């Protein structure tokens, strides 16, 4: 985990392995900030969708209630933008997935995808 300060906010970048472990322990919520089309095609199982194009930090649950939220996108650029917006909105701790969904897949972690041959949804378990 990398950590830095942005004003009064602690900003963390987690690896895919760190996120997968925390999510498996039910310690965090995963927020996908990609487009609805990207999310529909493939996504981390259990991730919630909050697309960057209409993202507003004030629409999120209060940051001091419930589970910490970990933001992710395709490469980490959009989730970094969202994390910075949350910091500007006064969140004291913001977490995003370093390398985004691309890093998640490169680490060979499971995800949900549309099967192009059937149009059905399937769980992908990379080896």
C-alpha positions as CSV (number, residue, x, y, z in Angstrom):
1,X,0.0,0.0,0.0
2,X,1.2,3.5,-0.9
3,X,0.0,6.4,1.2
4,X,0.3,10.1,0.9
5,X,-1.4,13.2,2.3
6,X,-3.6,15.5,0.1
7,X,-4.4,18.4,2.4
8,X,-6.1,16.8,5.4
9,X,-6.8,13.6,3.6
10,X,-4.9,10.3,3.8
11,X,-4.8,9.0,0.3
12,X,-4.0,5.3,-0.2
13,X,-3.3,3.3,-3.3
14,X,-3.9,-0.5,-2.7
15,X,-2.6,-3.4,-4.8
16,X,-5.1,-5.8,-6.3
17,X,-4.1,-8.4,-3.7
18,X,-4.7,-6.0,-0.8
19,X,-8.1,-5.1,-2.1
20,X,-9.1,-8.7,-2.8
21,X,-8.1,-9.7,0.8
22,X,-9.9,-6.9,2.4
23,X,-13.0,-7.5,0.3
24,X,-13.0,-11.2,1.1
25,X,-13.0,-10.2,4.8
26,X,-16.0,-7.9,4.1
27,X,-14.0,-4.9,5.3
28,X,-14.5,-2.6,2.3
29,X,-16.9,-1.6,-0.4
30,X,-15.6,-1.5,-4.0
31,X,-16.8,1.4,-6.1
32,X,-16.3,1.1,-9.9
33,X,-16.1,4.5,-11.6
34,X,-16.0,3.3,-15.2
35,X,-18.8,3.7,-17.6
36,X,-22.0,1.5,-17.4
37,X,-20.9,-0.2,-20.7
38,X,-17.5,-1.1,-19.3
39,X,-19.1,-2.4,-16.0
40,X,-21.6,-4.4,-17.9
41,X,-18.9,-6.1,-20.1
42,X,-16.8,-7.1,-17.1
43,X,-16.4,-6.1,-13.5
44,X,-15.2,-7.2,-10.0
45,X,-17.9,-9.4,-8.5
46,X,-19.7,-7.3,-5.8
47,X,-18.4,-3.9,-7.0
48,X,-20.9,-1.1,-7.0
49,X,-21.1,1.3,-10.0
50,X,-20.7,5.1,-9.6
51,X,-19.5,6.3,-13.1
52,X,-17.1,9.3,-13.2
53,X,-19.2,11.2,-15.7
54,X,-21.8,11.9,-13.0
55,X,-19.8,11.3,-9.8
56,X,-20.5,13.6,-6.9
57,X,-18.8,12.9,-3.5
58,X,-21.8,14.3,-1.7
59,X,-23.9,11.4,-3.1
60,X,-21.8,8.8,-1.3
61,X,-22.5,7.6,2.2
62,X,-20.8,9.7,4.9
63,X,-17.2,8.6,4.9
64,X,-17.1,8.0,8.7
65,X,-20.0,5.6,8.6
66,X,-19.9,2.0,7.3
67,X,-17.1,0.4,5.4
68,X,-14.3,2.3,3.7
69,X,-14.8,2.6,0.0
70,X,-12.1,1.6,-2.5
71,X,-12.5,3.3,-5.9
72,X,-11.3,1.7,-9.2
73,X,-11.5,2.2,-12.9
74,X,-9.8,0.6,-15.9
75,X,-6.2,1.9,-15.3
76,X,-6.3,4.0,-12.1
77,X,-6.5,7.4,-13.7
78,X,-10.3,8.0,-13.3
79,X,-10.3,6.5,-9.8
80,X,-7.5,8.9,-8.9
81,X,-9.7,11.8,-10.1
82,X,-12.5,10.5,-8.0
83,X,-10.2,10.1,-5.0
84,X,-9.0,13.7,-5.4
85,X,-12.6,14.9,-5.6
86,X,-13.4,13.1,-2.4
87,X,-10.4,14.6,-0.7
88,X,-11.5,18.1,-1.9
89,X,-15.0,17.3,-0.4
90,X,-13.5,16.7,3.0
91,X,-13.1,12.9,3.2
92,X,-10.4,12.1,5.7
93,X,-9.3,8.8,4.1
94,X,-9.6,7.9,0.4
95,X,-8.5,4.6,-1.2
96,X,-8.2,3.6,-4.8
97,X,-6.9,0.5,-6.6
98,X,-3.5,1.2,-8.1
99,X,-3.5,0.1,-11.7
100,X,-7.3,-0.3,-11.8
101,X,-9.2,-3.2,-13.2
102,X,-6.3,-3.9,-15.6
103,X,-4.1,-4.6,-12.7
104,X,-6.8,-6.8,-11.1
105,X,-7.0,-8.9,-14.2
106,X,-3.2,-9.0,-14.6
107,X,-3.0,-10.4,-11.1
108,X,-5.3,-13.1,-12.2
109,X,-8.1,-12.4,-9.7
110,X,-11.6,-13.5,-10.5
111,X,-14.2,-11.2,-12.1
112,X,-17.6,-11.2,-13.8
113,X,-17.8,-11.0,-17.6
114,X,-20.2,-11.3,-20.5
115,X,-19.7,-14.5,-22.5
116,X,-19.6,-13.2,-26.1
117,X,-20.8,-16.6,-27.5
118,X,-24.0,-16.7,-25.4
119,X,-24.5,-13.2,-24.1
120,X,-24.7,-14.7,-20.6
121,X,-22.8,-13.6,-17.6
122,X,-20.1,-15.8,-16.2
123,X,-17.5,-15.8,-13.5
124,X,-13.9,-15.7,-14.8
125,X,-11.4,-17.5,-12.7
126,X,-8.0,-16.9,-14.3
127,X,-5.3,-19.5,-13.8
